[in-house]
Amino acid sequence: MFMPNGPLRHPAGFGDREEQSQRPKTEGRKPCPFCASNKTRVKESQTESATYQTVVCENCGAEGPSELRESEAINMWNTRRTF
């Protein structure tokens, strides 16, 4: 399936990247495309070379694309293709 703004991963998972912090605010984020929940958060993950931000659904575990800036992660989550 073609996803013009990058893949959404379901369920949550990063491999070697571990969750470092969470931001519970939900302003500006659309509901989850899989379960329609508004319970989303921004997860921060670290690699050896960078820190990434990802929007995650707390209800079903869906994740948007990882981005270097929180605003970009939210933008990618909001502009994803819904099913």
Residue pairs with C-beta under 8 A, 6 or more apart in sequence:
3 80
3 81
4 81
5 65
5 76
5 79
5 80
5 81
6 64
6 65
6 76
6 80
7 65
8 33
8 34
8 62
8 63
8 64
8 65
8 80
9 62
9 63
10 34
10 60
10 61
10 62
10 63
11 60
11 61
11 62
12 56
12 61
12 62
12 63
13 63
14 45
14 66
16 47
17 45
17 46
17 47
17 52
17 66
18 45
18 46
19 43
19 44
19 45
20 44
20 45
20 46
20 51
21 43
21 44
22 41
22 42
22 43
22 44
23 41
23 42
23 44
23 70
24 41
25 42
26 38
26 39
26 40
26 41
28 74
28 78
29 38
29 40
29 55
29 74
29 77
29 78
30 77
30 78
31 37
31 38
31 40
32 38
32 39
32 40
32 57
32 59
32 60
32 62
33 62
33 80
33 81
33 82
33 83
34 57
34 60
34 62
34 83
35 57
35 59
35 60
35 62
37 57
37 58
37 59
37 60
39 57
39 58
39 59
40 55
40 56
40 57
40 58
40 77
41 55
41 56
41 58
42 53
42 54
42 55
42 56
42 70
42 73
42 74
43 53
43 54
43 55
43 56
43 63
44 51
44 52
44 53
45 51
45 52
45 54
45 66
46 52
50 68
51 68
52 66
52 67
52 68
52 73
53 66
53 67
53 68
53 69
53 70
53 72
53 73
54 63
54 64
54 65
54 66
54 67
54 73
55 63
55 64
55 73
55 74
55 76
55 77
56 62
56 63
56 64
57 63
64 73
64 76
64 77
64 80
65 73
65 76
65 77
66 73
67 73
67 76
